[in-house]
Amino acid sequence: MTGRLTGKVAVVTGASRGIGRAIALRLAADGAKVVVHYNKAEKEARDVVAAIRAGGGEAIAIAGDLAEPDTPELLAEKIVAAARADLDAPALDILVNNAGVGLRATIEEIGDTGFEEVLRIDLVAPFRLIKALAPRLNDGGRIINISSMGTRAAFADMVAYAPAKAGLEALTRALAVHFGPRSITVNAVAPGATATDLNPGARDPIRAQAVATSIALGRVGQPDDIAAVVSFLASDDGRWVTGQTIDASGGQRL
């Protein structure tokens, strides 16, 4: 396969379904070799790999539960070893931190355990994975963190999710400065209501129509809409964009 990412190696966490799946497929369509990370959805992850290979691309699937304390570092080791052995890739070029847990709860409903789990998966895990993989990321590489428009608009039931994603955006800016001397760009993409299995309201036609009234472009997002923005940031076209959070919500709750 040839495309604007030909010769690049990408890692996409949480790539077995939803937005992560769309990102993996899009980067592969653009020519990248893709490491498809998953937690429990092995069949779905292998389906993504099969779809990429059917299209003439290269991909492998790697499992890892990011809720476990040692997983980010162990996952990084597995990714590097598998990329070298199976993709003939001694180094990486693109890291997309998409895996996350979208727990919806108000402050009265959530306990310490739930709050800490969201922070651990949505903020701490990306931090540790970036730290572990940065030495294996080529100069001129890309780090793209998937955030949420919930960081700029108030949702009472995002009392854990929104703070975790806001922290991820702050981390994005700090790392953009840190990795700038290596010409590595670091950006975040903030989807709005997107039709995935983690957002059933956006998949239900009636509820989606109601949500669409708050979106400037008049519809809920699709995973491919988010993948297109990630593709731009991952490519050479995005070389002069860093430290930014790109709102990919279709203009939701402007």
C-alpha positions in Angstrom: 0.0 0.0 0.0 1.1 3.5 -0.7 -0.2 6.7 0.8 0.9 9.7 2.8 1.9 7.5 5.7 3.8 4.9 3.7 6.8 3.7 5.6 5.4 4.8 9.0 4.5 2.6 11.9 1.6 3.5 14.1 0.3 2.3 17.4 -3.4 2.8 18.2 -4.6 1.9 21.7 -8.2 0.7 22.1 -8.4 -0.1 18.4 -10.7 -3.0 18.4 -13.9 -1.0 18.0 -15.4 2.5 17.7 -13.2 5.5 17.1 -10.0 3.4 17.7 -11.0 0.9 15.0 -11.7 3.7 12.5 -8.4 5.4 13.3 -6.5 2.1 12.8 -8.2 1.5 9.5 -7.7 5.0 8.2 -4.0 5.1 9.1 -3.5 1.7 7.4 -5.4 3.0 4.3 -2.9 5.9 4.3 -0.1 3.4 4.2 1.0 3.0 7.8 1.8 -0.3 9.4 -0.5 -0.5 12.4 -0.2 -2.1 15.9 -3.8 -2.7 17.0 -4.0 -2.7 20.8 -7.0 -4.2 22.6 -7.9 -5.3 26.1 -10.6 -8.0 26.0 -12.0 -7.8 22.5 -9.6 -10.2 20.8 -11.9 -11.3 18.0 -12.8 -7.7 17.2 -9.1 -6.7 17.2 -8.2 -9.6 14.9 -11.1 -8.6 12.6 -9.4 -5.1 12.3 -6.1 -6.7 11.5 -7.8 -8.9 8.9 -9.5 -6.0 7.3 -6.2 -4.1 7.1 -4.4 -7.1 5.5 -7.3 -7.6 3.1 -6.7 -4.1 1.9 -3.1 -4.8 1.3 -1.8 -3.3 4.5 0.3 -4.7 7.4 -1.0 -4.9 11.0 -0.7 -6.9 14.2 -2.8 -7.1 17.4 -1.4 -6.7 20.9 -3.3 -7.3 24.1 -3.0 -5.3 27.3 -5.3 -4.2 30.2 -4.3 -0.6 30.8 -6.2 -0.7 34.2 -3.4 -2.9 35.5 -0.6 -1.0 37.3 2.3 -2.5 35.2 0.6 -2.8 31.9 1.8 0.4 30.1 5.4 -0.4 30.5 4.9 -4.1 29.7 2.7 -3.2 26.7 5.4 -0.9 25.4 7.9 -3.7 25.5 5.5 -6.1 23.7 4.8 -3.4 21.1 8.4 -2.7 20.3 9.3 -6.4 20.2 6.3 -7.4 18.0 6.8 -4.4 15.6 10.4 -5.4 15.1 9.6 -9.1 14.6 6.4 -8.9 12.7 6.4 -5.5 10.9 10.2 -5.2 10.3 10.1 -2.0 12.2 13.0 -1.1 14.5 11.2 2.1 15.7 7.8 3.7 15.8 6.4 6.9 14.2 2.9 7.5 15.5 1.3 6.8 18.8 -2.5 7.3 19.2 -3.7 7.2 22.8 -7.3 6.3 22.2 -8.1 3.7 24.8 -10.3 4.9 27.7 -13.2 4.4 29.9 -16.2 6.7 29.5 -17.8 6.3 32.9 -20.8 8.5 33.2 -21.7 9.5 36.8 -22.5 12.5 38.9 -20.5 13.3 42.0 -23.1 11.6 44.2 -23.1 8.5 42.1 -19.4 7.9 41.7 -17.1 6.4 44.4 -13.4 6.8 44.9 -12.7 3.5 43.1 -14.6 4.6 40.0 -13.0 8.0 40.0 -9.5 6.6 40.4 -10.1 4.0 37.6 -11.1 6.7 35.1 -8.0 8.7 36.0 -5.8 5.6 35.8 -7.0 4.6 32.3 -7.7 7.9 30.7 -4.8 9.9 32.0 -2.1 7.9 33.9 -1.9 5.1 31.3 -1.3 7.5 28.3 1.3 9.3 30.4 3.2 6.1 31.2 2.8 4.7 27.7 4.2 7.9 26.1 7.1 7.8 28.6 7.9 4.2 27.8 7.6 4.5 24.1 9.2 7.9 23.5 12.7 6.5 23.3 11.5 4.2 20.5 9.7 7.0 18.6 11.5 8.4 15.6 12.4 12.1 15.5 9.7 13.8 13.6 7.1 11.4 15.0 3.5 12.1 16.1 1.7 11.6 19.5 -2.0 12.1 19.3 -4.2 11.9 22.4 -8.0 11.4 22.1 -9.7 13.8 24.5 -13.3 15.0 24.6 -15.3 18.2 24.0 -16.5 17.5 27.5 -13.5 19.4 28.7 -15.0 22.7 27.4 -18.7 22.1 27.9 -20.2 21.2 31.3 -21.8 17.8 31.6 -22.8 16.9 35.2 -22.3 13.2 34.6 -18.7 13.6 33.4 -17.4 14.4 36.9 -14.5 11.9 36.5 -14.2 11.6 32.7 -13.9 15.4 31.9 -11.2 16.1 34.5 -9.2 13.1 33.3 -9.4 14.3 29.7 -8.6 17.9 30.8 -5.5 16.6 32.4 -4.6 14.7 29.1 -4.9 18.0 27.2 -2.6 19.8 29.7 -0.2 16.9 29.3 -0.4 17.3 25.6 0.7 20.9 25.8 3.6 20.2 28.2 4.9 17.3 26.0 4.6 19.4 22.8 7.2 21.7 24.3 9.3 18.9 25.7 9.5 16.9 22.5 9.7 19.9 20.2 13.5 19.7 19.8 13.0 16.2 18.3 10.4 17.6 15.9 7.8 15.3 17.5 4.3 16.9 17.4 1.9 16.3 20.3 -1.7 17.1 19.8 -5.1 16.1 21.2 -8.4 15.5 19.3 -11.6 16.2 21.1 -14.6 14.4 19.7 -18.2 15.3 20.5 -21.2 13.0 20.4 -20.0 10.1 18.2 -22.0 7.0 17.2 -20.1 4.2 18.9 -21.1 1.4 21.2 -19.7 3.4 24.1 -22.2 6.2 23.3 -25.5 4.5 22.6 -27.4 7.7 22.7 -25.5 8.8 19.5 -26.3 5.5 17.8 -30.1 5.6 18.5 -31.8 7.5 15.7 -34.3 9.3 17.9 -31.8 10.3 20.6 -29.2 11.2 18.0 -31.6 13.5 16.3 -32.2 15.3 19.7 -28.5 15.6 20.3 -28.0 16.9 16.8 -30.0 20.0 17.6 -27.0 21.1 19.7 -24.5 20.5 16.9 -23.8 23.2 14.3 -23.4 20.8 11.5 -26.7 19.2 12.3 -25.7 15.5 13.0 -23.8 13.4 15.4 -20.3 12.3 14.5 -19.2 9.1 13.0 -15.9 7.3 13.9 -14.6 8.1 10.4 -15.0 11.8 11.1 -12.6 11.6 14.0 -10.2 9.3 12.1 -9.9 11.9 9.4 -8.6 14.5 11.8 -6.1 12.0 13.3 -4.9 11.2 9.8 -4.2 14.8 9.1 -2.2 15.3 12.4 -0.3 12.1 11.7 0.7 13.1 8.2 3.3 15.6 7.0 0.4 18.0 6.4 0.2 18.4 10.2 3.8 19.1 10.7 3.3 22.7 11.9 0.6 21.9 14.4 1.6 21.0 17.9 0.4 21.5 21.5 -3.2 21.9 20.2 -6.6 20.4 21.1 -8.5 20.0 17.9 -12.3 20.1 18.5 -13.8 17.4 16.3 -17.4 17.8 17.4 -19.1 19.3 14.4 -19.6 22.4 16.5 -21.4 20.8 19.4 -22.6 23.2 22.1 -20.8 26.2 20.7 
